[in-house]
Structure formats: C-alpha cells, structure tokens
Amino acid sequence: MNEELKYQTIKLLVDTNGNKKTAALRIGCSLRHINRLISGYRKTGKSFFVHGNQGRQPAHTVDSETKQLIIDLYRTRYYGTNFQHFQELLGEHEAIQVSISVVRSALASAFILSPKACRITKKNLKKQLEAMQQSTTSKKQSAAITASILAIEDAHPRRPRCAFFGEMLQMDASLHHWFGDEKSQLHIAVDDATNTIVGAYFDRQETLNGYYHILHQILNNHGIPYMFFTDRRTVFEYKQKKSPSLEGDTFTQFGYACKQLGIDIKTSSVPQAKGRVERMFQTLQSRLPFELQLAGATTLEQANEFLNSYIKKFNAQFALAIDHTKSVFELQPNPEKINLTLAVLSNRKVDNGHCIRFNNRYFRLLDAKGLPVYHYKGTSGMVIQAFDQSLFFCVGKIVYVLDEIPKHEQTSKNFDFVQPVKKPRKRYIPPMSHPWKQASFERYVNKQAHRFDLPDLNF
C-alpha cells in the first residue's frame, strides 16, 4: 500500500507539475527525497517503487519441506504435546533445530492449536475457519475445514459428576519422567463424585501388578466400589487374538477378581470420556516430579512410599468434601479375602516327578498337615498366586500348598553327624468357599473368549 501511494503521488506530481511540498506532506518525507523519487520515476517508471527484497526469502527462512515435516511429525508421533515441549523433542529426537516461533507458525498454517491455547484463540480460529468454509466450493476442502473445527472445540464434554462417593472410579496410568533417569508408569484411581485419588502406585510398565495394588488400596481404605471406568488396554480388554499364556491375559485376571467382588467394569477407547483422571494427570505431572525430587526418591520403592503421605496432602488440597452419608462403598472385605481375591491364576500340569513348574522353579504339593501329595503325570490344575505371593494349587475341588524344592539339600546324611528331626509343619489352606474353583474360572475364561471371538482356552 505504501508503494502504491508513493507511485500515485509522484505520477500525479509529474503529470500536473504540482506542488512538491504538498506531495512531501502526503508521503511523509523531505523535498530532497521527493526529487529522488521523481528522478527514479522518469528513468524506470513504476518498477522503481517496488522494494528490492520483494519476492526474496530471508536467509534464515525455513523451507516448506521442513515445515511440512514438522506438521506431519506432530500429527503422527507427538500429537498432544505443547508447542514448547514439541520444539525440544524435535531437536532431541529428530535433529530439527528450529525456534518456537517457527513451530508455532508451521502448526498454525495447518490450523493446529496448542493444547494450552486459551479460549479466545480457539474462538478466533474457529471464526476464521467458518468464514473459509462458507467461501469454498470444494467438498474435499470443506470436509477438511469441518474436521479442523471439530478438533478446536472443547475435547472434554461437560457432564455432571456422579451423585455418590464410590459410584464410579476412573482408572488409568501415565508414562512420564516422574523420578530418576527412566520413565515410569503412575497408576491412579480417581473418584468421579469427589475428585479424590483413592489409589496410586508406581511401576515400570502399565501392568496387572499396578492395578492390583490400586485395588488393594481401595479395598483396605474404602471398601468395594460400584464401578471402574477404564480405557481399552490389555489390562482390561482383549487386543490380541491369541494370548501367549493365561497369566499374561490380564483382562481375565483383573476382570475375574472384580467379578468375585461384584464390581462392574466399563471401558472406552476415547480418552476424553474419562476427563477426571486425564485432568488429574495434568496436575500431577506439573507437581509430583518436583515433590519426589525434593524427597530424594530415586527408586520405585521410595516413590511408592512417598505416595502414601503425598496423596493425603494432595486430596486435602484438591479433592471435594466427602459426604459419608452418600457413599456407596460396600464394607471392606477382611484382609484374607482381599489377599486371595487379588490373585494371579494360571493353568499347569503335574510332571513325571509329581511336581509343578512355575516361574522356572519346581514345587511339590502339600496338604494341610504338611505331608506331600502325589498325582499322576499330566493331572491338570490351577496355580493360585495370592497378592502376598503365597502359592496354592487347585485340582478339581481340592486346594494344596506349593512348597518350593531347593536345588541342593541343606544338610548331608553322610557328613552331618547330628541330623535334625523334621516334623511335617501344618500349612494353612484356604477353604473352598472362596470362588477360585477351577471349573468356575474355566467358565469365565471361555465366556470372555466367546465374547471376543477367540478360541476356547482349554486346560
């Protein structure tokens, strides 16, 4: 616009032999510069007013291929990170050294907003996209603009909280640099009604062990909840059509334990459906790593010990007041039932040495009097690993204790002259009123297999 104004002013001045002072006031320059413009106009015409850098890219300009690569990487590999973190990841993992302004402008050209964008930014971009959608005639472009508008809108649809404490617990795990040099998974369970963290546990991976520890905390501190709301991970639902082993089939293990306690499990593949726990992780990621650093926690054991005191402090600050008259938690089971319910079940067969092999160790079967029991080779049964790591073996309707066979004898009959007198020690065996009967577990496994169109898991 400035170039066009200068051209029209000088052209009119030359054509009409007008007043140079008036032209200088209009353009905002001196008389000497007016004479310079008149001389240039007479020599080259209109092209004299075009800036010399027009059409040229600055030396530090990022090429279009790099910008497109940044957009593709964000959409495929790093989606959901904030722009500052994304810029750091590009330099660390992709060898793309660019400034934050380049990242922001590249993603803005593809109508991608930062997860931390404020409401007014989303509102302005939405208006811009709606104006573009009204002016375009291409159906393909219109569909792409519609998808961008939906992505800008609020990802967490608002809904009222549950009415009762314990009515729904949202459960998930987050991989993050919580402590030390390696990433770890923080498993938590959040009550939907009060926003209270009712269970938390660190582990290296998102596994059955982490969720069992959360459930153990819930049962001991509060009782039996009505429902769990989780994502569709292998801990809760099948993803592979053939499970390599029954103890690796974590959905069956956790689901069977919840079935015995009467807890419903609801799953969803949409992270925004369980916004309470997702938002809780956002708060914890900005606070908990610094708290662990100040506490000097560098191992899993230290971090889990610190969680016991920190979660109480965190709930006191962020959780809503609990109205105990509106709690739907059932009474806590006794410690023995909790220990036996949170068990890992796996099928095994008796070998030709009348033993069971489990976790690369051999075990013999003992009855309640501590005497060994022998079964034929190939007799199938179910190994029951309780929460406190004690082992039992169920054959039909009978439960035995598993006693590990050492690799070497502790004493020698030939060289130890004083032989200790060993009497069979009575062993505790839980009653069969507990619902781990082998037939009951097999029915549950096959029911899950038919639900997800899998072959029957024969024992």
C-alpha positions in Angstrom: 0.0 0.0 0.0 2.9 2.4 0.7 4.5 1.7 -2.6 1.2 2.3 -4.4 0.7 5.6 -2.6 4.1 6.8 -3.5 3.7 5.8 -7.1 0.3 7.5 -7.5 1.5 10.7 -5.7 4.7 11.1 -7.8 2.9 10.2 -11.1 0.3 12.9 -10.3 3.0 15.4 -9.4 5.0 14.8 -12.6 1.9 14.8 -14.9 0.4 18.0 -13.4 3.7 19.7 -12.4 2.2 20.1 -8.9 3.5 21.4 -5.6 6.4 19.3 -4.2 5.8 20.4 -0.6 2.2 19.1 -0.8 3.5 15.7 -2.1 6.1 15.6 0.6 3.5 16.1 3.3 1.3 13.4 1.8 4.0 10.8 1.6 5.8 12.0 4.8 9.3 12.7 3.5 11.6 15.5 2.7 11.8 17.6 -0.5 15.1 16.1 -1.3 13.6 12.6 -1.2 10.7 13.8 -3.5 13.3 14.9 -6.1 14.9 11.4 -5.8 11.5 9.7 -6.4 10.8 12.0 -9.4 14.2 11.1 -10.9 13.6 7.4 -10.4 10.1 7.5 -11.9 11.3 9.2 -15.0 14.1 6.7 -15.5 12.4 3.3 -14.7 8.7 4.1 -14.3 6.5 2.1 -11.8 9.1 -0.6 -11.2 11.2 2.0 -9.3 8.7 1.9 -6.4 8.9 -1.8 -5.9 11.0 -2.8 -2.9 14.2 -4.7 -3.8 13.5 -7.5 -1.4 10.1 -8.3 -2.8 9.8 -11.9 -3.8 13.1 -12.9 -2.0 13.1 -15.1 1.1 15.3 -14.1 4.1 18.5 -16.2 4.6 17.1 -17.7 7.8 13.8 -18.8 6.3 12.8 -22.4 7.0 12.0 -24.3 3.7 8.5 -25.6 3.1 9.6 -29.2 3.3 10.8 -28.8 6.8 7.6 -27.1 7.8 5.5 -29.9 6.3 7.7 -32.4 8.2 7.1 -30.6 11.4 3.3 -30.8 10.8 3.5 -34.5 9.9 5.6 -35.3 13.0 3.2 -33.5 15.3 0.1 -35.3 13.8 1.6 -38.7 13.9 4.2 -39.1 16.7 4.0 -36.1 19.1 0.3 -35.2 19.0 -0.9 -33.7 22.2 2.4 -32.2 23.4 2.5 -28.5 24.0 4.5 -26.5 21.4 7.5 -25.7 23.6 7.9 -29.4 24.5 7.4 -30.3 20.9 10.2 -28.0 19.8 12.5 -29.6 22.4 11.6 -33.1 21.2 12.3 -32.1 17.5 15.8 -31.1 18.5 16.4 -34.1 20.7 15.0 -36.9 18.6 14.5 -35.6 15.1 17.6 -33.4 14.7 15.4 -30.5 13.6 16.8 -27.3 15.2 14.1 -24.6 14.9 12.8 -21.9 17.1 9.5 -22.0 18.9 8.1 -19.3 16.6 8.8 -21.5 13.6 7.0 -24.4 15.2 4.0 -22.2 16.1 3.7 -20.6 12.7 4.0 -24.0 10.9 1.3 -25.6 13.0 -0.9 -22.6 12.8 -0.8 -22.8 9.0 -2.3 -26.3 9.3 -4.9 -24.9 11.9 -3.4 -26.9 14.8 -3.7 -25.3 18.2 -1.6 -25.9 21.2 -3.2 -27.9 24.0 -2.6 -24.9 26.2 -4.3 -22.5 23.8 -6.7 -20.1 25.6 -10.4 -19.8 24.8 -10.1 -16.6 22.8 -7.5 -18.1 20.5 -9.8 -21.1 19.8 -12.7 -18.8 19.2 -10.9 -16.6 16.7 -9.5 -19.5 14.7 -13.0 -21.1 14.6 -14.4 -17.9 13.1 -11.7 -17.9 10.5 -12.4 -21.5 9.6 -16.1 -20.9 9.3 -15.5 -17.9 7.0 -13.3 -20.1 4.8 -15.9 -22.9 4.8 -18.6 -20.5 3.5 -16.4 -19.2 0.7 -15.1 -22.5 -0.6 -16.9 -24.7 -3.2 -14.7 -27.8 -2.9 -16.3 -30.6 -0.9 -12.9 -32.1 0.0 -11.7 -28.8 1.4 -14.9 -28.2 3.2 -14.7 -31.6 4.9 -11.1 -30.8 6.0 -12.2 -27.5 7.4 -15.0 -29.2 9.3 -12.6 -31.7 10.8 -10.4 -28.8 12.0 -13.4 -27.0 13.5 -14.3 -30.2 15.5 -10.7 -30.5 16.7 -10.7 -26.9 18.0 -13.9 -27.4 20.0 -13.7 -28.5 23.7 -12.3 -32.0 23.9 -13.8 -32.7 27.3 -17.6 -32.5 27.0 -19.0 -31.3 30.3 -21.2 -33.6 32.3 -22.4 -33.7 35.9 -20.4 -35.6 38.5 -21.7 -38.8 39.9 -24.0 -38.4 42.9 -22.3 -40.8 45.3 -18.8 -41.4 46.5 -17.7 -44.8 45.1 -20.3 -44.9 42.3 -17.6 -44.6 39.6 -13.8 -44.7 39.9 -11.9 -43.6 36.8 -8.6 -45.6 36.5 -5.6 -45.1 34.2 -1.8 -44.9 34.1 0.5 -42.2 32.8 4.1 -42.7 31.4 6.3 -39.8 32.5 9.6 -38.9 33.9 8.3 -39.0 37.5 11.6 -39.6 39.2 15.1 -40.8 38.3 16.5 -41.1 34.8 13.9 -43.5 33.3 10.3 -43.1 32.6 7.8 -45.0 34.8 4.0 -45.5 34.9 1.9 -43.9 37.6 -1.3 -45.9 38.1 -4.1 -43.9 39.8 -7.9 -44.3 40.5 -10.0 -41.1 40.9 -13.5 -40.9 42.3 -15.8 -39.1 39.9 -18.0 -37.6 42.5 -15.4 -36.0 44.8 -12.2 -35.9 42.6 -10.4 -37.9 45.3 -7.4 -40.1 44.5 -8.3 -43.3 46.1 -5.3 -45.3 44.9 -1.9 -44.7 43.4 1.1 -46.9 42.6 4.3 -46.6 40.5 5.5 -49.4 38.3 7.9 -49.7 35.3 5.1 -50.6 32.9 1.3 -50.4 32.9 0.6 -53.9 34.1 -1.8 -56.0 36.2 0.5 -55.6 39.2 0.0 -51.9 39.3 -3.8 -52.1 39.1 -3.9 -54.9 41.6 -2.0 -52.6 44.1 -4.5 -49.8 43.4 -7.5 -52.2 44.0 -5.8 -53.4 47.2 -5.5 -49.8 48.5 -9.2 -49.1 47.6 -10.4 -52.3 49.4 -8.4 -51.6 52.5 -9.1 -47.9 52.8 -12.6 -47.5 51.5 -14.3 -50.8 50.5 -15.8 -52.3 47.4 -16.8 -49.6 44.7 -19.7 -49.9 42.4 -17.9 -49.5 39.0 -14.5 -48.9 37.4 -14.2 -46.8 34.2 -11.0 -47.5 32.3 -9.5 -47.4 28.8 -9.4 -50.4 26.5 -5.9 -51.6 27.2 -4.9 -55.2 27.5 -5.3 -55.0 31.3 -9.0 -54.6 30.8 -9.9 -55.9 27.4 -8.5 -58.1 24.6 -6.3 -56.6 21.9 -4.5 -59.7 20.6 -6.5 -62.6 19.3 -4.2 -65.2 20.9 -2.9 -64.7 24.3 0.5 -66.3 24.8 -0.3 -67.5 28.3 -3.2 -67.4 30.7 -1.2 -65.4 33.3 -0.4 -62.9 30.6 -4.1 -62.5 29.8 -4.5 -59.6 32.2 -8.1 -58.7 31.3 -9.2 -62.2 32.5 -7.2 -61.8 35.7 -8.4 -58.3 36.7 -11.9 -59.0 35.4 -12.3 -62.2 37.3 -11.2 -60.5 40.6 -13.7 -57.7 40.0 -16.4 -60.3 39.2 -15.9 -62.0 42.5 -16.2 -58.7 44.3 -19.3 -57.6 42.3 -17.5 -54.6 40.7 -18.6 -53.6 37.2 -16.0 -52.6 34.6 -16.8 -50.0 31.9 -14.3 -49.3 29.1 -13.9 -46.6 26.5 -11.4 -46.0 23.7 -11.9 -42.2 23.9 -9.6 -40.6 26.4 -11.9 -37.6 26.7 -14.6 -39.8 28.1 -12.7 -40.1 31.4 -11.7 -36.5 31.7 -11.4 -36.6 35.5 -8.4 -38.9 35.5 -6.8 -37.3 32.4 -7.0 -33.8 34.0 -5.7 -35.2 37.3 -2.5 -36.5 35.5 -2.0 -33.0 34.1 -2.0 -31.6 37.6 0.2 -34.4 39.0 2.8 -34.0 36.1 3.4 -30.4 37.0 3.7 -31.0 40.8 4.7 -34.6 41.7 8.1 -34.8 39.9 9.4 -31.8 41.9 8.0 -33.2 45.2 9.7 -36.6 44.5 12.9 -34.7 43.7 12.8 -32.8 47.0 12.0 -36.0 48.9 15.1 -37.7 47.3 13.1 -40.6 45.8 15.1 -42.3 43.0 13.7 -45.9 43.1 10.2 -47.4 42.8 10.2 -48.4 46.5 11.0 -44.9 47.6 8.5 -43.3 45.2 5.6 -45.6 46.3 6.5 -45.0 50.0 6.4 -41.2 49.4 3.0 -41.6 47.6 1.3 -42.8 50.8 1.8 -39.4 52.5 1.7 -37.2 49.5 -1.7 -38.4 48.2 -3.3 -37.5 51.6 -1.9 -34.0 51.3 -2.9 -33.7 47.6 -6.5 -34.8 48.4 -6.8 -32.3 51.2 -5.9 -29.5 48.8 -7.7 -30.5 45.6 -10.5 -33.0 46.4 -14.1 -32.0 47.1 -15.5 -32.6 50.6 -16.7 -36.2 51.0 -20.2 -36.6 52.3 -20.0 -40.0 54.0 -23.8 -40.3 54.1 -23.7 -40.5 50.3 -21.1 -43.2 50.0 -21.9 -46.4 48.1 -18.7 -48.2 49.0 -19.6 -51.6 50.5 -17.9 -52.8 53.7 -14.2 -53.7 53.4 -13.5 -57.4 53.0 -11.3 -59.0 55.6 -7.5 -59.0 54.7 -7.6 -62.7 54.0 -10.3 -62.4 51.4 -8.5 -59.4 49.8 -5.3 -61.3 49.6 -6.9 -64.3 48.0 -9.1 -62.4 45.6 -6.3 -60.4 44.1 -4.6 -63.5 42.8 -3.0 -64.4 39.5 -4.4 -67.7 38.2 -2.6 -69.9 35.6 -3.1 -73.5 34.5 -0.3 -76.1 35.0 0.1 -79.8 34.8 1.8 -82.3 37.1 5.1 -83.5 35.6 6.6 -87.0 35.8 8.3 -86.0 39.1 5.0 -85.3 40.8 5.8 -81.6 40.8 4.6 -78.3 39.3 6.9 -75.9 37.4 6.1 -72.3 37.9 8.3 -69.2 37.1 11.2 -71.6 36.3 11.0 -73.2 39.8 9.8 -76.6 40.9 7.2 -77.0 43.6 5.8 -80.1 45.4 2.2 -80.4 46.6 1.5 -80.5 50.3 -1.8 -81.0 52.2 -2.9 -79.2 55.3 -0.9 -81.5 57.6 2.3 -80.6 55.6 2.6 -84.1 54.0 3.4 -84.4 50.3 0.7 -85.4 47.9 1.3 -87.2 44.6 -0.8 -87.1 41.4 -0.4 -88.8 38.1 1.6 -87.2 35.4 -0.5 -84.9 33.3 -3.0 -84.1 36.0 -4.2 -80.5 35.2 -4.8 -77.9 37.9 -4.6 -74.2 38.6 -1.8 -72.3 40.2 -3.0 -69.6 42.5 -0.5 -66.8 43.3 -2.1 -64.7 46.1 -1.4 -61.0 46.5 1.2 -61.7 49.2 3.0 -64.1 46.7 2.0 -67.2 48.5 1.3 -70.1 46.1 -1.5 -72.7 46.1 -2.6 -75.4 43.6 -6.2 -76.3 42.9 -7.1 -79.8 41.5 -10.8 -80.1 41.0 -12.3 -79.0 44.3 -9.1 -79.6 46.4 -6.5 -76.9 47.2 -2.9 -77.8 48.1 0.0 -75.7 49.2 3.0 -75.4 46.9 6.4 -75.9 48.6 9.5 -75.0 46.6 12.0 -77.7 46.0 15.6 -76.4 46.7 18.3 -77.2 44.2 20.6 -78.5 47.0 19.9 -80.2 50.3 20.8 -78.1 53.3 22.3 -81.0 55.2 24.0 -84.2 54.3 23.3 -87.7 55.7 26.9 -88.7 55.2 28.8 -85.7 56.5 26.4 -84.1 59.0 26.5 -86.3 62.2 23.7 -84.6 64.0 20.6 -84.9 61.9 17.8 -82.5 62.9 14.5 -84.2 63.4 12.0 -82.7 60.9 8.3 -82.9 61.6 5.7 -82.0 59.0 4.6 -78.5 59.6 0.9 -77.8 59.3 0.1 -75.5 56.4 -2.8 -73.1 56.1 -5.1 -73.9 53.1 -7.9 -71.5 52.4 -11.4 -73.0 52.3 -13.1 -73.8 49.0 -15.8 -71.3 49.9 -13.6 -68.9 48.1 -14.6 -68.7 44.4 -11.4 -69.9 42.8 -12.8 -73.2 41.8 -11.1 -74.4 38.7 -14.4 -75.1 36.9 -15.7 -71.6 37.7 -12.6 -69.9 36.4 -12.6 -72.0 33.2 -16.2 -71.0 32.5 -15.2 -67.3 32.9 -12.3 -67.7 30.6 -14.3 -69.3 27.9 -17.1 -66.8 28.3 -14.5 -64.0 27.6 -13.1 -65.9 24.7 -16.6 -66.2 23.1 -17.3 -62.6 23.8 -14.3 -61.5 21.7 -14.5 -64.4 19.1 -11.4 -66.2 20.5 -10.8 -69.9 20.6 -11.6 -71.7 23.9 -8.7 -71.8 26.4 -8.6 -75.5 27.2 -6.8 -76.5 30.4 
